[in-house]
Amino acid sequence: MKKLLMTFVAFAMIVPCLAQKPGLVKDEDGYTNVRKGPGTTYDIVDQIPDGMFVYYKAGPDGWNLIYTPTEGAESYEFIGFMARNKIVVPKRSGDWKKVGKVKDEDGYTNIRKGPGTKYDIVGKVKDGGYILYSGGSNDQWYKVYKQDGTFRGYMARNKIMKTASPSF
């Protein structure tokens, strides 16, 4: 009986790890709180910047359980709860092909209306955040997309680092 119980406990610990999905944090304030429990009355345990990847699965009452990959990304560690409406999964219906990380330089990187500095700035992305983009290796400017997969503007190619990222 004890062996059966230990097998069940081990299985219960593994199964939740299989359910995590990648998503992007979307919050106009620049970050989203991760809390000890599913509600705003619980203490804040972490703050995740807008545009960063998280791994999550559905939790109770409009909240998601948030996880971080452990060494080697073979398993996940639970870190807390985040409001469900603060996570988006990019739609594959857009033209974006790749996920990149914005280089850490001056705090923010401009997104422009067209491919060049002569075009107006239409937005900014916090350096170190992830961005959806498309473009070839000869392009000096890449098309960039919002977290939901819709077109946003252009960013200089040298501001985006290729990165290993979750598949959506």
N, C-alpha and C positions, 0 to 999 in steps of 0.2 A: 504494500500500500504506500509506504514511504517513497519507494522508487517511482511509482506512478504519479504521486503528488509532485515530486521534484521534476519529472518530465513535463508535467502540465505547467508548472511555474516557469521553466525554461522556455517552453513554447509560447507562453503568454508574454514573455519579455521580448521574444523575437518577432512575433506577428505584428505588434504595433510599429516596429521599425520598417516593415514592408509597406506600410500605408502612407508614408510621407510623400508629399508632392512638392515640387519647387514652385515658388511664386515670387512676385516682386512686391515690395512694400510700396504703397501709394498713399502719400499723405502730404497735403498742401503745406502743412506746418514745417516740413523738412525732416520729421522723424515720427515714429510711432512707438508708444510705450508697450513693453512686454510686462505683464503683471503676474503675480503669484497665483491668482485665481481668475475665474471667468467673470470679471466685473470691475467697474472703475473704483470700487471700494477697497480692492486688494492693492497691496504695496507694489510699486514699480520695481522690477528686478533688472531691467535693461531698456535701452532706447535704441531702435534700429533706424538708420537714416533712410529717407525716401530713395527709392531706386535700388535698394540692396536686395539680394536674394535671401529668402528664408525657406526652410522646409516646414511643411505644416500638414495637419490633418484636421478634419472637422471636429469641433468640440461642442459643448453645450451652449444653448441660448445665444447664438450669434457670435460665438467666440471660437477661435482656432487654437489648437495646441501647437506650439512653436518648438522646433528642434534645430540643433546645430550638428553638422557632421563631426564625428570623432576622427582621430588620426586615420588617414587612409580612406575616409568617407565610406567605410564598410558598415558602419553603424551610426546611430544618431543618439544624441543626448537631449533630453527634454529640458527646455529653459523657461517656459512659462506660457502665458495665454496672450493672444492679440485679437482685437476686434476683427471679425470676419470681413467687414467692408474695407479693411486697410490692406488687403492682399489681392493682387490681380494676377491672372495667368495670361501671358501674351497670346493673342490669337494668331494662328498660323495663316490666316487669310490675308495678312498684310504682306508687303514685299520684303520685309526684313529677313535676312538669311543668317546673321551671326549675332553673338552676344559679345560685347567688349567691355573693358573696364576703362573708365576715364582716368587719364594720368593725374597723379597728385602733383600739382604745381602751385597754382595761385589761389586755391580754394574753390573756384568755379570755372567751368569752361562754357564759352558762348555757343549757342545754337543760332544759326543765321537763316534768313529767309531764302537765300540762294547760295551757290557754291563759291564763296569769296568774301573777303573782309569788307568789300564795298556794299554788301547787303546788310539790311537792318538786323539787329539782334532780336530774335523772337522768343528766346528762353535761355536758361542756364541749367547746367547739370553740376551737382556737387562733385568735385574731384574725388576719385576713389569709388564712385558709384558705378553701377552697371548700366549699359545702354544697348538697345537693339539697333543694329545698323545693317546697311547693305552697300556694296561697292566693290570695285575690282582693285587689284594690287597697283594699277597705274593711276588710279584716281587720287587727286590731292584732297578732295572733299568727299565725305561719305554722307549718304542720306541716313538720318537717324529717326527713330520712331519712339512714340510714347510707350509706357508699360503695357497698354492694351493693344499694341500692334499698329496703331494709326500713325501716319506720317507726321513728323514734327518739324523737320527742317534739315539743315546741313551742319556738319562739324568737320573741322580740319582732321585729315587722316592721322597726322602725327599726334593728335590728342587722344586717340583710342588705341588701347593695347588689346591684342588678341588674348583671349583667356579661355581656359577650360571652364565650361559652365554647364549647368543642368540642361537636359533636353526637355523641351515642352511638347 
